[in-house]
Each structure stands twice: as C-alpha cells, then as structure tokens.
Amino acid sequence: MDSKMYQFPHSLQAISAVYAADKYLKYHHQSDVEVHPNLQEYALDQTYSLAQVKSCAKCINQLVLLIQNSTL
C-alpha cells in the first residue's frame, strides 16, 4: 500500500474501498442508482463522516491509478 494510506484507520479504508467500488460499478454500468456508503449499517456513522470516507476513497483511487500505470 502507498504510504499515504497509513494516515487512515483500517476500518475507514475498508468502508472507503466499498464506496469506491460502488462508484466504479455505477460508472461502468451507467446505473441510475445513487451510491452512498451506508455508514449506519456498519455502525460507523458515529465514527466517520461522509467527507472522511470520500477523502480516503480519493486516495484509494489515486493508488489504483498509480498501480495501473506502473511498469512493474
């Protein structure tokens, strides 16, 4: 993992990964379904805000792009 991900707790990384995956699926399938992480379902609504999830998801997206463009 990229060193930027160390700033996020593992549980935030997990919910952000789910959020990012839902966004990718929505984009690639052109679905009309609005994507929102259900923080209450995972009992994270009192721990993380939607802004925190989106911030971590943005770093995940950047990491995915770096991996895709890597020559390794």
PQR file with spaces between the fields and no chain letter, atoms N, CA, C, O and H, PARSE charges and radii, in Angstrom:
ATOM       1  N    MET     1       0.846   -1.180    0.000 -0.4000 1.5000
ATOM       2  CA   MET     1       0.000    0.000    0.000 -0.0000 2.0000
ATOM       3  C    MET     1       0.893    1.246    0.000  0.5500 1.7000
ATOM       4  O    MET     1       2.005    1.246    0.529 -0.5500 1.4000
ATOM       5  N    ASP     2       0.377    2.268   -0.594 -0.4000 1.5000
ATOM       6  CA   ASP     2       1.079    3.538   -0.629 -0.0000 2.0000
ATOM       7  C    ASP     2       1.162    4.112    0.785  0.5500 1.7000
ATOM       8  O    ASP     2       0.257    3.903    1.592 -0.5500 1.4000
ATOM       9  H    ASP     2      -0.526    2.268   -1.023  0.4000 1.0000
ATOM      10  N    SER     3       2.211    4.813    1.080 -0.4000 1.5000
ATOM      11  CA   SER     3       2.404    5.359    2.427 -0.0000 2.0000
ATOM      12  C    SER     3       1.325    6.370    2.815  0.5500 1.7000
ATOM      13  O    SER     3       1.110    6.610    4.003 -0.5500 1.4000
ATOM      14  H    SER     3       2.947    4.983    0.424  0.4000 1.0000
ATOM      15  N    LYS     4       0.637    6.971    1.824 -0.4000 1.5000
ATOM      16  CA   LYS     4      -0.438    7.914    2.145 -0.0000 2.0000
ATOM      17  C    LYS     4      -1.609    7.228    2.846  0.5500 1.7000
ATOM      18  O    LYS     4      -2.374    7.878    3.558 -0.5500 1.4000
ATOM      19  H    LYS     4       0.812    6.776    0.859  0.4000 1.0000
ATOM      20  N    MET     5      -1.749    5.924    2.647 -0.4000 1.5000
ATOM      21  CA   MET     5      -2.877    5.209    3.237 -0.0000 2.0000
ATOM      22  C    MET     5      -2.689    4.968    4.734  0.5500 1.7000
ATOM      23  O    MET     5      -3.651    4.647    5.433 -0.5500 1.4000
ATOM      24  H    MET     5      -1.128    5.396    2.069  0.4000 1.0000
ATOM      25  N    TYR     6      -1.457    5.120    5.235 -0.4000 1.5000
ATOM      26  CA   TYR     6      -1.198    4.911    6.657 -0.0000 2.0000
ATOM      27  C    TYR     6      -1.930    5.917    7.531  0.5500 1.7000
ATOM      28  O    TYR     6      -2.145    5.662    8.716 -0.5500 1.4000
ATOM      29  H    TYR     6      -0.675    5.380    4.668  0.4000 1.0000
ATOM      30  N    GLN     7      -2.310    7.037    6.977 -0.4000 1.5000
ATOM      31  CA   GLN     7      -2.989    8.063    7.765 -0.0000 2.0000
ATOM      32  C    GLN     7      -4.430    7.684    8.095  0.5500 1.7000
ATOM      33  O    GLN     7      -5.051    8.311    8.953 -0.5500 1.4000
ATOM      34  H    GLN     7      -2.136    7.244    6.014  0.4000 1.0000
ATOM      35  N    PHE     8      -4.971    6.662    7.419 -0.4000 1.5000
ATOM      36  CA   PHE     8      -6.359    6.268    7.607 -0.0000 2.0000
ATOM      37  C    PHE     8      -6.458    4.971    8.413  0.5500 1.7000
ATOM      38  O    PHE     8      -5.713    4.027    8.150 -0.5500 1.4000
ATOM      39  H    PHE     8      -4.467    6.153    6.721  0.4000 1.0000
ATOM      40  N    PRO     9      -7.360    4.914    9.381 -0.5600 1.5000
ATOM      41  CA   PRO     9      -7.581    3.656   10.106  0.2800 2.0000
ATOM      42  C    PRO     9      -8.077    2.570    9.148  0.5500 1.7000
ATOM      43  O    PRO     9      -8.679    2.869    8.117 -0.5500 1.4000
ATOM      44  N    HIS    10      -7.821    1.325    9.496 -0.4000 1.5000
ATOM      45  CA   HIS    10      -8.195    0.210    8.628 -0.0000 2.0000
ATOM      46  C    HIS    10      -9.687    0.158    8.360  0.5500 1.7000
ATOM      47  O    HIS    10     -10.105   -0.158    7.246 -0.5500 1.4000
ATOM      48  H    HIS    10      -7.332    1.082   10.334  0.4000 1.0000
ATOM      49  N    SER    11     -10.494    0.465    9.365 -0.4000 1.5000
ATOM      50  CA   SER    11     -11.943    0.428    9.167 -0.0000 2.0000
ATOM      51  C    SER    11     -12.393    1.508    8.194  0.5500 1.7000
ATOM      52  O    SER    11     -13.334    1.289    7.430 -0.5500 1.4000
ATOM      53  H    SER    11     -10.154    0.721   10.270  0.4000 1.0000
ATOM      54  N    LEU    12     -11.743    2.671    8.204 -0.4000 1.5000
ATOM      55  CA   LEU    12     -12.069    3.728    7.247 -0.0000 2.0000
ATOM      56  C    LEU    12     -11.626    3.321    5.842  0.5500 1.7000
ATOM      57  O    LEU    12     -12.324    3.603    4.869 -0.5500 1.4000
ATOM      58  H    LEU    12     -10.979    2.849    8.825  0.4000 1.0000
ATOM      59  N    GLN    13     -10.481    2.666    5.731 -0.4000 1.5000
ATOM      60  CA   GLN    13     -10.027    2.180    4.430 -0.0000 2.0000
ATOM      61  C    GLN    13     -11.016    1.170    3.863  0.5500 1.7000
ATOM      62  O    GLN    13     -11.287    1.166    2.663 -0.5500 1.4000
ATOM      63  H    GLN    13      -9.914    2.437    6.522  0.4000 1.0000
ATOM      64  N    ALA    14     -11.550    0.321    4.720 -0.4000 1.5000
ATOM      65  CA   ALA    14     -12.481   -0.712    4.261 -0.0000 2.0000
ATOM      66  C    ALA    14     -13.772   -0.094    3.736  0.5500 1.7000
ATOM      67  O    ALA    14     -14.214   -0.440    2.641 -0.5500 1.4000
ATOM      68  H    ALA    14     -11.331    0.324    5.696  0.4000 1.0000
ATOM      69  N    ILE    15     -14.378    0.805    4.488 -0.4000 1.5000
ATOM      70  CA   ILE    15     -15.641    1.404    4.045 -0.0000 2.0000
ATOM      71  C    ILE    15     -15.407    2.282    2.825  0.5500 1.7000
ATOM      72  O    ILE    15     -16.282    2.394    1.966 -0.5500 1.4000
ATOM      73  H    ILE    15     -14.019    1.086    5.378  0.4000 1.0000
ATOM      74  N    SER    16     -14.243    2.903    2.737 -0.4000 1.5000
ATOM      75  CA   SER    16     -13.918    3.731    1.577 -0.0000 2.0000
ATOM      76  C    SER    16     -13.690    2.873    0.333  0.5500 1.7000
ATOM      77  O    SER    16     -14.026    3.285   -0.777 -0.5500 1.4000
ATOM      78  H    SER    16     -13.532    2.812    3.434  0.4000 1.0000
ATOM      79  N    ALA    17     -13.130    1.701    0.515 -0.4000 1.5000
ATOM      80  CA   ALA    17     -12.945    0.782   -0.612 -0.0000 2.0000
ATOM      81  C    ALA    17     -14.297    0.326   -1.149  0.5500 1.7000
ATOM      82  O    ALA    17     -14.480    0.222   -2.362 -0.5500 1.4000
ATOM      83  H    ALA    17     -12.857    1.366    1.417  0.4000 1.0000
ATOM      84  N    VAL    18     -15.241    0.054   -0.256 -0.4000 1.5000
ATOM      85  CA   VAL    18     -16.594   -0.323   -0.680 -0.0000 2.0000
ATOM      86  C    VAL    18     -17.243    0.839   -1.422  0.5500 1.7000
ATOM      87  O    VAL    18     -17.879    0.641   -2.457 -0.5500 1.4000
ATOM      88  H    VAL    18     -15.093    0.138    0.729  0.4000 1.0000
ATOM      89  N    TYR    19     -17.085    2.038   -0.898 -0.4000 1.5000
ATOM      90  CA   TYR    19     -17.633    3.242   -1.527 -0.0000 2.0000
ATOM      91  C    TYR    19     -17.033    3.424   -2.931  0.5500 1.7000
ATOM      92  O    TYR    19     -17.758    3.687   -3.890 -0.5500 1.4000
ATOM      93  H    TYR    19     -16.569    2.198   -0.057  0.4000 1.0000
ATOM      94  N    ALA    20     -15.711    3.282   -3.041 -0.4000 1.5000
ATOM      95  CA   ALA    20     -15.045    3.450   -4.340 -0.0000 2.0000
ATOM      96  C    ALA    20     -15.495    2.369   -5.322  0.5500 1.7000
ATOM      97  O    ALA    20     -15.720    2.655   -6.497 -0.5500 1.4000
ATOM      98  H    ALA    20     -15.122    3.068   -2.262  0.4000 1.0000
ATOM      99  N    ALA    21     -15.626    1.139   -4.850 -0.4000 1.5000
ATOM     100  CA   ALA    21     -16.076    0.043   -5.724 -0.0000 2.0000
ATOM     101  C    ALA    21     -17.484    0.308   -6.236  0.5500 1.7000
ATOM     102  O    ALA    21     -17.772    0.075   -7.410 -0.5500 1.4000
ATOM     103  H    ALA    21     -15.444    0.906   -3.895  0.4000 1.0000
ATOM     104  N    ASP    22     -18.357    0.790   -5.370 -0.4000 1.5000
ATOM     105  CA   ASP    22     -19.722    1.127   -5.798 -0.0000 2.0000
ATOM     106  C    ASP    22     -19.706    2.231   -6.845  0.5500 1.7000
ATOM     107  O    ASP    22     -20.481    2.192   -7.801 -0.5500 1.4000
ATOM     108  H    ASP    22     -18.123    0.979   -4.417  0.4000 1.0000
ATOM     109  N    LYS    23     -18.832    3.210   -6.674 -0.4000 1.5000
ATOM     110  CA   LYS    23     -18.716    4.289   -7.647 -0.0000 2.0000
ATOM     111  C    LYS    23     -18.242    3.762   -9.002  0.5500 1.7000
ATOM     112  O    LYS    23     -18.776    4.141  -10.044 -0.5500 1.4000
ATOM     113  H    LYS    23     -18.203    3.242   -5.898  0.4000 1.0000
ATOM     114  N    TYR    24     -17.233    2.884   -8.979 -0.4000 1.5000
ATOM     115  CA   TYR    24     -16.737    2.290  -10.218 -0.0000 2.0000
ATOM     116  C    TYR    24     -17.845    1.509  -10.920  0.5500 1.7000
ATOM     117  O    TYR    24     -18.030    1.636  -12.130 -0.5500 1.4000
ATOM     118  H    TYR    24     -16.799    2.576   -8.133  0.4000 1.0000
ATOM     119  N    LEU    25     -18.582    0.701  -10.157 -0.4000 1.5000
ATOM     120  CA   LEU    25     -19.667   -0.081  -10.752 -0.0000 2.0000
ATOM     121  C    LEU    25     -20.722    0.823  -11.359  0.5500 1.7000
ATOM     122  O    LEU    25     -21.224    0.554  -12.450 -0.5500 1.4000
ATOM     123  H    LEU    25     -18.432    0.597   -9.173  0.4000 1.0000
ATOM     124  N    LYS    26     -21.062    1.900  -10.653 -0.4000 1.5000
ATOM     125  CA   LYS    26     -22.055    2.831  -11.172 -0.0000 2.0000
ATOM     126  C    LYS    26     -21.563    3.447  -12.479  0.5500 1.7000
ATOM     127  O    LYS    26     -22.329    3.564  -13.435 -0.5500 1.4000
ATOM     128  H    LYS    26     -20.654    2.119   -9.767  0.4000 1.0000
ATOM     129  N    TYR    27     -20.302    3.839  -12.527 -0.4000 1.5000
ATOM     130  CA   TYR    27     -19.741    4.476  -13.712 -0.0000 2.0000
ATOM     131  C    TYR    27     -19.698    3.508  -14.898  0.5500 1.7000
ATOM     132  O    TYR    27     -20.086    3.864  -16.011 -0.5500 1.4000
ATOM     133  H    TYR    27     -19.680    3.744  -11.750  0.4000 1.0000
ATOM     134  N    HIS    28     -19.230    2.300  -14.657 -0.4000 1.5000
ATOM     135  CA   HIS    28     -19.043    1.355  -15.753 -0.0000 2.0000
ATOM     136  C    HIS    28     -20.339    0.709  -16.227  0.5500 1.7000
ATOM     137  O    HIS    28     -20.406    0.213  -17.352 -0.5500 1.4000
ATOM     138  H    HIS    28     -18.914    2.011  -13.753  0.4000 1.0000
ATOM     139  N    HIS    29     -21.358    0.708  -15.391 -0.4000 1.5000
ATOM     140  CA   HIS    29     -22.631    0.109  -15.792 -0.0000 2.0000
ATOM     141  C    HIS    29     -23.693    1.163  -16.087  0.5500 1.7000
ATOM     142  O    HIS    29     -24.834    0.836  -16.413 -0.5500 1.4000
ATOM     143  H    HIS    29     -21.303    1.110  -14.477  0.4000 1.0000
ATOM     144  N    GLN    30     -23.299    2.442  -15.968 -0.4000 1.5000
ATOM     145  CA   GLN    30     -24.210    3.555  -16.239 -0.0000 2.0000
ATOM     146  C    GLN    30     -25.538    3.383  -15.522  0.5500 1.7000
ATOM     147  O    GLN    30     -26.602    3.609  -16.099 -0.5500 1.4000
ATOM     148  H    GLN    30     -22.372    2.707  -15.703  0.4000 1.0000
ATOM     149  N    SER    31     -25.468    2.991  -14.291 -0.4000 1.5000
ATOM     150  CA   SER    31     -26.654    2.772  -13.477 -0.0000 2.0000
ATOM     151  C    SER    31     -27.197    4.103  -12.970  0.5500 1.7000
ATOM     152  O    SER    31     -26.449    5.063  -12.788 -0.5500 1.4000
ATOM     153  H    SER    31     -24.604    2.807  -13.822  0.4000 1.0000
ATOM     154  N    ASP    32     -28.491    4.146  -12.749 -0.4000 1.5000
ATOM     155  CA   ASP    32     -29.122    5.333  -12.178 -0.0000 2.0000
ATOM     156  C    ASP    32     -29.144    5.285  -10.653  0.5500 1.7000
ATOM     157  O    ASP    32     -29.650    6.205  -10.010 -0.5500 1.4000
ATOM     158  H    ASP    32     -29.099    3.366  -12.897  0.4000 1.0000
ATOM     159  N    VAL    33     -28.608    4.235  -10.081 -0.4000 1.5000
ATOM     160  CA   VAL    33     -28.615    4.076   -8.633 -0.0000 2.0000
ATOM     161  C    VAL    33     -27.606    5.040   -8.026  0.5500 1.7000
ATOM     162  O    VAL    33     -26.446    5.072   -8.438 -0.5500 1.4000
ATOM     163  H    VAL    33     -28.197    3.488  -10.603  0.4000 1.0000
ATOM     164  N    GLU    34     -28.042    5.818   -7.057 -0.4000 1.5000
ATOM     165  CA   GLU    34     -27.160    6.743   -6.364 -0.0000 2.0000
ATOM     166  C    GLU    34     -26.350    5.968   -5.334  0.5500 1.7000
ATOM     167  O    GLU    34     -26.900    5.159   -4.587 -0.5500 1.4000
ATOM     168  H    GLU    34     -28.984    5.792   -6.722  0.4000 1.0000
ATOM     169  N    VAL    35     -25.055    6.213   -5.293 -0.4000 1.5000
ATOM     170  CA   VAL    35     -24.171    5.465   -4.409 -0.0000 2.0000
ATOM     171  C    VAL    35     -23.872    6.286   -3.162  0.5500 1.7000
ATOM     172  O    VAL    35     -23.372    7.408   -3.243 -0.5500 1.4000
ATOM     173  H    VAL    35     -24.608    6.870   -5.900  0.4000 1.0000
ATOM     174  N    HIS    36     -24.185    5.711   -2.016 -0.4000 1.5000
ATOM     175  CA   HIS    36     -23.843    6.302   -0.722 -0.0000 2.0000
ATOM     176  C    HIS    36     -23.427    5.178    0.209  0.5500 1.7000
ATOM     177  O    HIS    36     -24.127    4.171    0.308 -0.5500 1.4000
ATOM     178  H    HIS    36     -24.590    4.800   -1.950  0.4000 1.0000
ATOM     179  N    PRO    37     -22.314    5.328    0.884 -0.5600 1.5000
ATOM     180  CA   PRO    37     -21.965    4.288    1.846  0.2800 2.0000
ATOM     181  C    PRO    37     -22.961    4.319    2.999  0.5500 1.7000
ATOM     182  O    PRO    37     -23.275    5.385    3.528 -0.5500 1.4000
ATOM     183  N    ASN    38     -23.445    3.173    3.377 -0.4000 1.5000
ATOM     184  CA   ASN    38     -24.394    3.102    4.478 -0.0000 2.0000
ATOM     185  C    ASN    38     -23.607    2.953    5.769  0.5500 1.7000
ATOM     186  O    ASN    38     -23.405    1.845    6.266 -0.5500 1.4000
ATOM     187  H    ASN    38     -23.190    2.306    2.947  0.4000 1.0000
ATOM     188  N    LEU    39     -23.170    4.079    6.301 -0.4000 1.5000
ATOM     189  CA   LEU    39     -22.334    4.062    7.493 -0.0000 2.0000
ATOM     190  C    LEU    39     -23.079    3.497    8.695  0.5500 1.7000
ATOM     191  O    LEU    39     -22.465    2.877    9.564 -0.5500 1.4000
ATOM     192  H    LEU    39     -23.334    4.979    5.898  0.4000 1.0000
ATOM     193  N    GLN    40     -24.388    3.699    8.757 -0.4000 1.5000
ATOM     194  CA   GLN    40     -25.165    3.167    9.870 -0.0000 2.0000
ATOM     195  C    GLN    40     -25.159    1.644    9.860  0.5500 1.7000
ATOM     196  O    GLN    40     -25.101    1.011   10.914 -0.5500 1.4000
ATOM     197  H    GLN    40     -24.887    4.202    8.051  0.4000 1.0000
ATOM     198  N    GLU    41     -25.218    1.060    8.670 -0.4000 1.5000
ATOM     199  CA   GLU    41     -25.243   -0.398    8.552 -0.0000 2.0000
ATOM     200  C    GLU    41     -23.989   -1.026    9.153  0.5500 1.7000
ATOM     201  O    GLU    41     -24.055   -2.113    9.726 -0.5500 1.4000
ATOM     202  H    GLU    41     -25.265    1.575    7.814  0.4000 1.0000
ATOM     203  N    TYR    42     -22.867   -0.360    9.028 -0.4000 1.5000
ATOM     204  CA   TYR    42     -21.605   -0.881    9.544 -0.0000 2.0000
ATOM     205  C    TYR    42     -21.252   -0.276   10.908  0.5500 1.7000
ATOM     206  O    TYR    42     -20.136   -0.451   11.398 -0.5500 1.4000
ATOM     207  H    TYR    42     -22.814    0.524    8.563  0.4000 1.0000
ATOM     208  N    ALA    43     -22.191    0.423   11.506 -0.4000 1.5000
ATOM     209  CA   ALA    43     -22.002    1.058   12.819 -0.0000 2.0000
ATOM     210  C    ALA    43     -20.825    2.034   12.795  0.5500 1.7000
ATOM     211  O    ALA    43     -20.127    2.198   13.796 -0.5500 1.4000
ATOM     212  H    ALA    43     -23.098    0.565   11.108  0.4000 1.0000
ATOM     213  N    LEU    44     -20.609    2.678   11.648 -0.4000 1.5000
ATOM     214  CA   LEU    44     -19.509    3.636   11.520 -0.0000 2.0000
ATOM     215  C    LEU    44     -20.006    5.070   11.450  0.5500 1.7000
ATOM     216  O    LEU    44     -19.212    6.000   11.310 -0.5500 1.4000
ATOM     217  H    LEU    44     -21.176    2.545   10.835  0.4000 1.0000
ATOM     218  N    ASP    45     -21.331    5.255   11.549 -0.4000 1.5000
ATOM     219  CA   ASP    45     -21.883    6.589   11.397 -0.0000 2.0000
ATOM     220  C    ASP    45     -21.450    7.530   12.510  0.5500 1.7000
ATOM     221  O    ASP    45     -21.437    8.745   12.313 -0.5500 1.4000
ATOM     222  H    ASP    45     -21.976    4.499   11.663  0.4000 1.0000
ATOM     223  N    GLN    46     -21.099    7.002   13.664 -0.4000 1.5000
ATOM     224  CA   GLN    46     -20.644    7.860   14.755 -0.0000 2.0000
ATOM     225  C    GLN    46     -19.131    7.998   14.753  0.5500 1.7000
ATOM     226  O    GLN    46     -18.575    8.796   15.507 -0.5500 1.4000
ATOM     227  H    GLN    46     -21.110    6.015   13.824  0.4000 1.0000
ATOM     228  N    THR    47     -18.468    7.227   13.912 -0.4000 1.5000
ATOM     229  CA   THR    47     -17.012    7.239   13.857 -0.0000 2.0000
ATOM     230  C    THR    47     -16.487    8.080   12.699  0.5500 1.7000
ATOM     231  O    THR    47     -15.552    8.862   12.867 -0.5500 1.4000
ATOM     232  H    THR    47     -18.920    6.578   13.299  0.4000 1.0000
ATOM     233  N    TYR    48     -17.098    7.915   11.507 -0.4000 1.5000
ATOM     234  CA   TYR    48     -16.593    8.582   10.300 -0.0000 2.0000
ATOM     235  C    TYR    48     -17.698    9.375    9.613  0.5500 1.7000
ATOM     236  O    TYR    48     -18.857    8.962    9.581 -0.5500 1.4000
ATOM     237  H    TYR    48     -17.858    7.279   11.370  0.4000 1.0000
ATOM     238  N    SER    49     -17.318   10.505    9.074 -0.4000 1.5000
ATOM     239  CA   SER    49     -18.261   11.302    8.291 -0.0000 2.0000
ATOM     240  C    SER    49     -18.136   10.917    6.824  0.5500 1.7000
ATOM     241  O    SER    49     -17.166   10.276    6.420 -0.5500 1.4000
ATOM     242  H    SER    49     -16.376   10.841    9.100  0.4000 1.0000
ATOM     243  N    LEU    50     -19.120   11.312    6.036 -0.4000 1.5000
ATOM     244  CA   LEU    50     -19.073   11.055    4.603 -0.0000 2.0000
ATOM     245  C    LEU    50     -17.862   11.746    3.974  0.5500 1.7000
ATOM     246  O    LEU    50     -17.262   11.218    3.037 -0.5500 1.4000
ATOM     247  H    LEU    50     -19.908   11.832    6.364  0.4000 1.0000
ATOM     248  N    ALA    51     -17.510   12.907    4.479 -0.4000 1.5000
ATOM     249  CA   ALA    51     -16.337   13.625    3.965 -0.0000 2.0000
ATOM     250  C    ALA    51     -15.054   12.824    4.198  0.5500 1.7000
ATOM     251  O    ALA    51     -14.178   12.796    3.334 -0.5500 1.4000
ATOM     252  H    ALA    51     -17.998   13.335    5.240  0.4000 1.0000
ATOM     253  N    GLN    52     -14.939   12.175    5.357 -0.4000 1.5000
ATOM     254  CA   GLN    52     -13.767   11.345    5.630 -0.0000 2.0000
ATOM     255  C    GLN    52     -13.721   10.145    4.693  0.5500 1.7000
ATOM     256  O    GLN    52     -12.655    9.777    4.198 -0.5500 1.4000
ATOM     257  H    GLN    52     -15.651   12.197    6.059  0.4000 1.0000
ATOM     258  N    VAL    53     -14.883    9.535    4.451 -0.4000 1.5000
ATOM     259  CA   VAL    53     -14.949    8.386    3.546 -0.0000 2.0000
ATOM     260  C    VAL    53     -14.540    8.812    2.138  0.5500 1.7000
ATOM     261  O    VAL    53     -13.777    8.111    1.473 -0.5500 1.4000
ATOM     262  H    VAL    53     -15.748    9.834    4.854  0.4000 1.0000
ATOM     263  N    LYS    54     -15.041    9.949    1.688 -0.4000 1.5000
ATOM     264  CA   LYS    54     -14.710   10.421    0.348 -0.0000 2.0000
ATOM     265  C    LYS    54     -13.225   10.775    0.233  0.5500 1.7000
ATOM     266  O    LYS    54     -12.608   10.527   -0.802 -0.5500 1.4000
ATOM     267  H    LYS    54     -15.660   10.518    2.228  0.4000 1.0000
ATOM     268  N    SER    55     -12.661   11.342    1.271 -0.4000 1.5000
ATOM     269  CA   SER    55     -11.238   11.700    1.259 -0.0000 2.0000
ATOM     270  C    SER    55     -10.373   10.447    1.139  0.5500 1.7000
ATOM     271  O    SER    55      -9.426   10.416    0.352 -0.5500 1.4000
ATOM     272  H    SER    55     -13.163   11.544    2.113  0.4000 1.0000
ATOM     273  N    CYS    56     -10.694    9.432    1.907 -0.4000 1.5000
ATOM     274  CA   CYS    56      -9.945    8.179    1.845 -0.0000 2.0000
ATOM     275  C    CYS    56     -10.163    7.500    0.490  0.5500 1.7000
ATOM     276  O    CYS    56      -9.222    6.957   -0.089 -0.5500 1.4000
ATOM     277  H    CYS    56     -11.463    9.458    2.546  0.4000 1.0000
ATOM     278  N    ALA    57     -11.388    7.528   -0.011 -0.4000 1.5000
ATOM     279  CA   ALA    57     -11.693    6.924   -1.319 -0.0000 2.0000
ATOM     280  C    ALA    57     -10.907    7.615   -2.433  0.5500 1.7000
ATOM     281  O    ALA    57     -10.500    6.972   -3.401 -0.5500 1.4000
ATOM     282  H    ALA    57     -12.152    7.970    0.459  0.4000 1.0000
ATOM     283  N    LYS    58     -10.696    8.914   -2.296 -0.4000 1.5000
ATOM     284  CA   LYS    58      -9.905    9.647   -3.289 -0.0000 2.0000
ATOM     285  C    LYS    58      -8.464    9.130   -3.298  0.5500 1.7000
ATOM     286  O    LYS    58      -7.871    8.964   -4.364 -0.5500 1.4000
ATOM     287  H    LYS    58     -11.027    9.436   -1.510  0.4000 1.0000
ATOM     288  N    CYS    59      -7.905    8.878   -2.125 -0.4000 1.5000
ATOM     289  CA   CYS    59      -6.548    8.322   -2.051 -0.0000 2.0000
ATOM     290  C    CYS    59      -6.503    6.910   -2.625  0.5500 1.7000
ATOM     291  O    CYS    59      -5.533    6.532   -3.282 -0.5500 1.4000
ATOM     292  H    CYS    59      -8.386    9.012   -1.259  0.4000 1.0000
ATOM     293  N    ILE    60      -7.555    6.131   -2.378 -0.4000 1.5000
ATOM     294  CA   ILE    60      -7.632    4.787   -2.948 -0.0000 2.0000
ATOM     295  C    ILE    60      -7.640    4.879   -4.471  0.5500 1.7000
ATOM     296  O    ILE    60      -6.952    4.116   -5.149 -0.5500 1.4000
ATOM     297  H    ILE    60      -8.344    6.438   -1.845  0.4000 1.0000
ATOM     298  N    ASN    61      -8.413    5.809   -4.997 -0.4000 1.5000
ATOM     299  CA   ASN    61      -8.482    5.986   -6.448 -0.0000 2.0000
ATOM     300  C    ASN    61      -7.118    6.371   -7.021  0.5500 1.7000
ATOM     301  O    ASN    61      -6.715    5.858   -8.065 -0.5500 1.4000
ATOM     302  H    ASN    61      -8.972    6.429   -4.446  0.4000 1.0000
ATOM     303  N    GLN    62      -6.415    7.264   -6.346 -0.4000 1.5000
ATOM     304  CA   GLN    62      -5.085    7.654   -6.797 -0.0000 2.0000
ATOM     305  C    GLN    62      -4.129    6.468   -6.778  0.5500 1.7000
ATOM     306  O    GLN    62      -3.302    6.315   -7.677 -0.5500 1.4000
ATOM     307  H    GLN    62      -6.742    7.681   -5.497  0.4000 1.0000
ATOM     308  N    LEU    63      -4.243    5.634   -5.756 -0.4000 1.5000
ATOM     309  CA   LEU    63      -3.405    4.448   -5.659 -0.0000 2.0000
ATOM     310  C    LEU    63      -3.714    3.471   -6.787  0.5500 1.7000
ATOM     311  O    LEU    63      -2.799    2.877   -7.359 -0.5500 1.4000
ATOM     312  H    LEU    63      -4.914    5.758   -5.026  0.4000 1.0000
ATOM     313  N    VAL    64      -4.981    3.299   -7.109 -0.4000 1.5000
ATOM     314  CA   VAL    64      -5.374    2.422   -8.212 -0.0000 2.0000
ATOM     315  C    VAL    64      -4.782    2.919   -9.523  0.5500 1.7000
ATOM     316  O    VAL    64      -4.272    2.128  -10.315 -0.5500 1.4000
ATOM     317  H    VAL    64      -5.724    3.781   -6.645  0.4000 1.0000
ATOM     318  N    LEU    65      -4.847    4.214   -9.753 -0.4000 1.5000
ATOM     319  CA   LEU    65      -4.279    4.784  -10.980 -0.0000 2.0000
ATOM     320  C    LEU    65      -2.768    4.576  -11.043  0.5500 1.7000
ATOM     321  O    LEU    65      -2.225    4.275  -12.106 -0.5500 1.4000
ATOM     322  H    LEU    65      -5.262    4.858   -9.110  0.4000 1.0000
ATOM     323  N    LEU    66      -2.088    4.736   -9.905 -0.4000 1.5000
ATOM     324  CA   LEU    66      -0.642    4.505   -9.869 -0.0000 2.0000
ATOM     325  C    LEU    66      -0.309    3.051  -10.205  0.5500 1.7000
ATOM     326  O    LEU    66       0.630    2.778  -10.953 -0.5500 1.4000
ATOM     327  H    LEU    66      -2.528    4.980   -9.042  0.4000 1.0000
ATOM     328  N    ILE    67      -1.074    2.139   -9.654 -0.4000 1.5000
ATOM     329  CA   ILE    67      -0.851    0.716   -9.921 -0.0000 2.0000
ATOM     330  C    ILE    67      -1.086    0.395  -11.386  0.5500 1.7000
ATOM     331  O    ILE    67      -0.310   -0.342  -11.994 -0.5500 1.4000
ATOM     332  H    ILE    67      -1.837    2.361   -9.047  0.4000 1.0000
ATOM     333  N    GLN    68      -2.151    0.942  -11.956 -0.4000 1.5000
ATOM     334  CA   GLN    68      -2.461    0.670  -13.363 -0.0000 2.0000
ATOM     335  C    GLN    68      -1.382    1.204  -14.294  0.5500 1.7000
ATOM     336  O    GLN    68      -1.122    0.606  -15.338 -0.5500 1.4000
ATOM     337  H    GLN    68      -2.782    1.540  -11.462  0.4000 1.0000
ATOM     338  N    ASN    69      -0.759    2.298  -13.941 -0.4000 1.5000
ATOM     339  CA   ASN    69       0.252    2.916  -14.794 -0.0000 2.0000
ATOM     340  C    ASN    69       1.678    2.431  -14.490  0.5500 1.7000
ATOM     341  O    ASN    69       2.633    2.843  -15.147 -0.5500 1.4000
ATOM     342  H    ASN    69      -0.969    2.783  -13.093  0.4000 1.0000
ATOM     343  N    SER    70       1.808    1.559  -13.496 -0.4000 1.5000
ATOM     344  CA   SER    70       3.116    1.061  -13.105 -0.0000 2.0000
ATOM     345  C    SER    70       3.661    0.089  -14.146  0.5500 1.7000
ATOM     346  O    SER    70       2.902   -0.654  -14.768 -0.5500 1.4000
ATOM     347  H    SER    70       1.031    1.224  -12.962  0.4000 1.0000
ATOM     348  N    THR    71       4.948    0.096  -14.328 -0.4000 1.5000
ATOM     349  CA   THR    71       5.597   -0.833  -15.265 -0.0000 2.0000
ATOM     350  C    THR    71       6.033   -2.116  -14.565  0.5500 1.7000
ATOM     351  O    THR    71       6.564   -3.016  -15.217 -0.5500 1.4000
ATOM     352  H    THR    71       5.565    0.700  -13.823  0.4000 1.0000
ATOM     353  N    LEU    72       5.826   -2.221  -13.280 -0.4000 1.5000
ATOM     354  CA   LEU    72       6.246   -3.430  -12.535 -0.0000 2.0000
ATOM     355  C    LEU    72       5.325   -4.576  -12.784  0.5500 1.7000
ATOM     356  O    LEU    72       5.529   -5.661  -12.240 -0.5500 1.4000
ATOM     357  H    LEU    72       5.395   -1.490  -12.751  0.4000 1.0000
